[in-house]
Amino acid sequence: MAERNTTRLWGKRLVYIVLWLVLIFLHLLPLGMVRPSPLSSPSLLESIWAGPDLHLAITFAWVLRRPEYVPSLLIAGTFLMSDLLLQRPPGLWAALALLGSEALRSRARALRDLTFPMEWLNVTTILIAMFLGYRVILGVMMVETGPLSLTMVQAIATIAVYPVVVVLSQVLFGVRKLAPGDIDGMEART
């Protein structure tokens, strides 16, 4: 029994890594035929739309449902590699994602018994704090950033996509909240 749970635990961690790799691959794909010049102004769509941070939404959904599937070191490693691959300030978004996920991890037991809207409200609060904190830290360090509206659009898009990520995580990957009395991946009763 213990061997099966250990295999499941490592299998889910591998699924998380594969999902991250797919998201990074899709993000790095050149979707335009011609790369715009850095000096050219962005198109109208680029200036008003920023997609959701699916990696963050998946991480939060999994941390709240099965925290043992996404340990802190795995979260820090994937987000740090994302920072490096996406040419963001190395470690800043990784640190904020780790802080946010650990804040949610500490509330996971309490949120398990609450309704989904309360969970969503907690995730929304953490996401807004992270996105604004990111902007403030970059501003203090005098790093050039895009418009605030793009940051807010990305935060809103991530908040909006969170319920879809939760449903897909449950349906496709079997990442469900533990019921009281279930045995988690670490062989402990909840």
Secondary structure, 3 states (H helix, E strand, C coil): CHHHHHHHHHHHHHHHHHHHHHHHHHHHCCCCCCCCCCCCCCCHHHHHCCCCCHHHHHHHHHHHHCHHHCCHHHHHHHHHHHHHHCCCCCCHHHHHHHHHHHHHHHHHHHHHCCCHHHHHHHHHHHHHHHHHHHHHHHHHCCCCCCCHHHHHHHHHHHHHHHHHHHHHHHHHHCCCCCCCCCECCCCCEC
